[in-house]
Amino acid sequence: MTNTRIEAVLFDWGGTLATWHTIDLYAVWRTVAAVIDEARADELAGRLFEAEASVWARSRDHHLSSTLEEVCLLADVVMTPAAQVEYERQWHPHTELEADAIDTLRDLRARGLKVGVLSNTIWSRSRHEEIFERDGVLELLDGAVYTSEIPYTKPHPEAFLSAMRAVGESEPSRCLFVGDRLFDDVWGAQNVGMRAAHIPHSAIPVEQIGHTEGEPDATVQRLSELPALIDTWNRAVA
């Protein structure tokens, strides 16, 4: 355990601030593809599914980012405005916030801690900010990094350092990263000198599990456990 105080808390989004859902990705794309061209929906959905799988495999193995636009380009499919609306409608139920997320973020900020988000995502900043504003999260963030707008994904060190800088912090040892993935979140954060807390409730698909599992500095069952955990750590070095 480091003797440095925690000054910033950085969160993963899906499976951490947002509740984990197991998603039938092909079914999502099949519904979207039917809006684009009903007669070719099976074909288009297959191409979109394979394209998205390929960019997530690239993220896992090479920690390189992607965007929704690149997925469509790889699939050679044009996302029409109506299809975009349907895509967002399909994902809407899976953006549900954890019940204790807002109170936890408020408690952390009340302690003077900086709060940020780092999400491996193909979605745009504007889409995430719409969701965060809807849920009352946006006003509680000091900064956020979405990998769709940087070259790298977690667990690449630069993804974590970008998130650290986004909240105005300059020392990794003063940061705690909170996430549901032992590879992307725990191992990645610790590699840059951050502490890492694991929330162990997500059923990570086998094809998304990386080559290493980090050993978290703490495991919490609920987000609401974090303020007391940080209090304990910070009192120890006061």
N, C-alpha and C positions, 0 to 999 in steps of 0.2 A: 504493500500500500504506500502510495506516495505521500509526502508530507505537505503537499500543496492543496490549498483550498479550492473547492469547486466554485467557479464564478459563472459558468455557462452550461446550459443543458440543451443538447441537440437531440431531436427526435426523428426517427424514421416515421413514415406516415402509415402505409398499409400494414395492418397487423399490429400496429403500435398505437398511434393516436386514433386510427380508424380500425374498427373491428375486423378481424380476419374473416373472410368468406372464401370458401372453395368455389371456384368459378369454372363453368364449362365454357372455355374460351371459343371453341368451335361454334357452340350454339349462339354465342353473342355475335360472332361474325356471320353466321348463317342468316340471322335476322336482319343484320345490317345489309348484307349482300342482296337480300330479297328486295330491299328498297331501291338498290342500285339497278338491278336487273333480275326480276323474278325468274325468268326462263333460264338464267345461267347462275342462279344463286348457289347451287352446290359447288360448282367450279370456282366461282369467285371466293366463296367462303374458305374453300380448301387452300387457295393461293394466299389469302390473307392470314389464315391460321399458320401456315408454314412460314410465311415471311416474319410474322411476329415471333414465332418460336426461334427462328434463326437469330434475330437480334437479341433475344434474351440469352441464348446460348453464347453469343459473342460477349455479352455483358458478363456472364458467369466465368468464361474462360480467359477473356482478354480485357475485361473491365472497360469496354468502350461503349459509349452511349448511343442512343438512337432517338428517333422521333416518330410520331404517328405518320407524319408525311413520308418518312423513309420507308415505313412498313408498306404503305400504299404503293410507293414507287417500286419497291422490290416485288410486290405482288402484281404490278402492272394493272392497278385498279384505281379509278378516279373516285375519290370520296365526294359525293355530291352534297350540297347543303342539307337536303332532306336526310341523307344517310348519316351525316354528322350528328344531326339532332337525334336520330334513332340510336346511334352509338352511345351518346351521352345518356339517353334514357335507359338503355340496357345496363349501363354501369352505375346509374344513380343509386340503386339499393345497396351497392357494395362500397359506397363512400360514407357509410354511417359512422359517426364518431363514437368512440368509447364513452360510456356514461360519465366517467369521472375525469375525462380529459380537460374540460374547461376549468373545473375547480382546481385541478392539479396545476395547470398553467398559471392560473391566478395566484395560487399559493407560492409558486416558484418566483414569480415576478414580485410578489409582496416581500420576499426575502432579499430582493435586490439582484436576483440572478438574471442573466440574459437567457433568452429562450429562442431557439431556432429549429428549423426543419431541414433535413436532407433526405430527399426521396429519389430512389431509382425509379424513373418514370419515362414514358414516351409522350406524356401529355405536356401541354404548354404551361408556362407560368400562369397565363390568364385563366386557364381552366381550373388549376389548383386554387387560385385566389378566389374565383367564384365560389368554389366549394367551401373554402375557409371562411369567406365572408358570410356565407349562408349559415354556417355553424357557429359564428362568433369567435373563430380562432384567429383570423387575420390581424385583428387589433392587438392580439397578445403576443405576436411574434416580433422579435427584434431583427430577424433576417431569415431568409430561406434560400435554399439552392435546390433546383430541380435539374436532374441530370440531362434532361432533354435540351438544356441550353449550355452545357459544358461538354468537353470531349470525353469525360470519364464517368464511370459508375462506381459505386461502392463494390468492392473494398479498395479501390485505387486510393492511395494516400491523398491525391489532389482533390478528390471529392470531399473528403473530411476537412481538409485545410480550407477549401473554399467556403464550406459551411461555417467554420470557425471565424473566418474573416468577415463573413456576412453579418455576424452578430456583433462584430467589433472586438473580438478576442484575438490575442496574438500568441498565446501560449497553450499548446495542446494539453498539458498536464492540468490546466485549470478547467478543462471541459469534461463533461460526462455525456457519453452517447447512449441513447436508449433505443433498443430495437428488438425485433423478434427473430433475427437470423444470426446464427452463431458464426457464419462465414462472412457475409456481407457487412453485418453491423458490429459484432463483437470483435472478431479477428481483425477486421479492417480498422476499427477505431483504435484498438490497442496498438496496432502497428505504427500509428503516428504519435503515440504517447498519451492518448486519451484514456480515461477509464470508461468501462462499458457495463451497462446494466441490461440484462436479458429478460424479456417478457415471453415465457415459454408456451404460449397457447396456440400458435399458428401451425397448421398442417402443411409445412413447406413441401411442395411437389418434389419428388426425387430428382427430376431433371433440373431443378433449380438449386440443388445443394452443391456447394463448392467443395474444393479439395481439402479444406481444413475447417475444424470447428474450434473456435476460440473458447477460452475458459473465462466466463464473465467475472468481473469484480463483485457483482451482486446479481441475484436473481429476484425479481419482484413479480408478484402475482397480479398486482393492480398498479396502475399509474399513481394512484393516491398514496402509495407507499414511498414514493420518491422524495417528497420534501423531508420526511423524518430521516430517511437514509442519508440524505445530503447534510442535514443538521448534525447527525452523528459524526460523519466524516469531518465536517468543518470544525466542530467543537474539538476534535482530537488534535487539530493543528492550530488552534486559536492562540 
